[in-house]
Amino acid sequence: MGLLLKFVMLGVVAYVAWNTARRWLGLLGGSGANRPVSGNRQTPAARSASPAPAAPRRPVVEDTKACPVCGAYVSVSAGKCGRSDCPQG
C-alpha cells in the first residue's frame, strides 16, 4: 500500500511540475505556436504614410475637500449634491 501511495504522489508532483513549466514557457514566449498573428502587415512606407496617432489623454486631477456634513471628499468645483443640508454651491 505504501508503494502505491508513493507512485500516486510522484504522478501528482510530475503533473503539477509539467503544467507549471508549460504555463511559464507560455508566458515567457517559449514557443511561437501560441503567439497571435497580427493582422496589420503593412510595409514601412505604408506605415509612415498613415496619420500620426493622437496624443494619449491624460486624466484630469482636481482638488478635493472633506464635506463638513457627511465627511465624504468631494471636488472643489462640484455643485450641490441634492441634499437639503449640502454646503456646496
PERA-V844934 format. One record per residue. N is the residue number from 1. BURIAL is I if it has 9 or more other C-alpha atoms within 8 Angstrom, else O. Layout:
N	BURIAL
N	BURIAL
This chain:
1	O
2	O
3	O
4	O
5	O
6	O
7	O
8	O
9	O
10	O
11	O
12	O
13	O
14	O
15	O
16	O
17	O
18	O
19	O
20	O
21	O
22	O
23	O
24	O
25	I
26	I
27	O
28	O
29	O
30	O
31	O
32	O
33	O
34	O
35	O
36	O
37	O
38	O
39	O
40	O
41	O
42	O
43	O
44	O
45	O
46	O
47	O
48	O
49	O
50	O
51	O
52	O
53	O
54	O
55	O
56	O
57	O
58	O
59	O
60	O
61	O
62	O
63	O
64	O
65	O
66	O
67	I
68	O
69	O
70	O
71	O
72	O
73	O
74	I
75	I
76	O
77	O
78	O
79	O
80	I
81	O
82	O
83	O
84	O
85	O
86	I
87	O
88	O
89	O
